[in-house]
């Protein structure tokens, strides 16, 4: 089992990408309840972002004369196409309606879940690009102590992906532009380095890195069952539940796999590390910690999504949530920490693509913090597409600085 979570103690990532001058922003909500929806995909003309935890999105597009067509899609909801004036718009209100698939009960019950997963694996060469591609992405890693940010880093990355039948070990990540800020209060940090950083979209691409979850050896560790089908956008999806079947020396996952009913392509994976054995979970999540600190894992959850462009699917979004408590021998109460890793692809090309030179690539042993600059730069994003955080990062940074 390859080790994906090589961290000293905290922090993870996010996503970004290139764009230009026209801006479209707004909120996406659930029609029946009015609740704001996170991780909703907003796409237009090859550019895309996702909504943050408050349902907000901000999409920057090349300036043009034609009206902007937005494609809005989310798991379990009917997709929407919206027309926006060529000059862009702010404060849009997008309301999505739930959608369910009306597949015959006999059809669903007659499907062998394990066989469906194996069939989807066999179709990977047909469903994903076999040509090298260069993806543009927005990346962010943050860490919070209780409800306060103690670390923020974000940037634009280039992601070189070989064909789906090639080894993921040949994929490369380069930082185009990045910034970061870390609390200087000694009590706020525990080691504060994350290993892996922007390469997580390479390591967690389960379609290419099948040793992570989809190798025959790993499949034998799980039991599979059909769940209620759903939609992602306008495409019908089988939903397969998976849960640990056997005991292994390392922690396994609970989760769901979403498989396109027509193409049998993996569309999305939602995974949660099994926390029932604290020692196994700790060994999986933690590599090193400061002396005298007791680490108590609470959650490791992953979301990996792929987007279909009409011919092939490619990775489009990745998010990890890493929660744990730490206590010190001389302190009465434990302190909670949350680290998040988020990456969203905002553009791609397959024309004249060349590998990122190894000297320019980000290595899994590198810490993002050591590779980017101090945060203050009012014109940092300019023409880049960004994903708005739940709390304004500028506000979080201001509070972080004021605590020094």
Secondary structure, 3 states (H helix, E strand, C coil): CCCCCCECCCCCCCECEECCCEEEEEEEEECCCCCECCCCEEEECCEEEECCCCCEEEEEECCCCCCEEEEEECECECCEEEEECCCCEEEEEEEECECCCCCCHHHHHCCCHHHHHHHHHHCHHHHECCCCEEEEEEEEEEEEECCEEEEEEEEEEEEEECCCCCCHHHCEEEEEEEEEEECCCHHHCCCCCEECHHHHHHHCCCCCCHHHCCCHHHHCCEEEEECCCEEECCEEEEEEEEEECCCCCCCCEEEEEEEECCCCCEEEEEEEECCCCHHHHHHHHCCCCCCCEEEEEEEEEEEEEEEECCCCEEEEEEEEEEEEEEEECCCCCCEEEEEEEEEEEEEEECCCCCCCCHHHCCCCCCEHHHHCEECCCCCCCCCEECCCCCCCHHHHHHHHHHCC
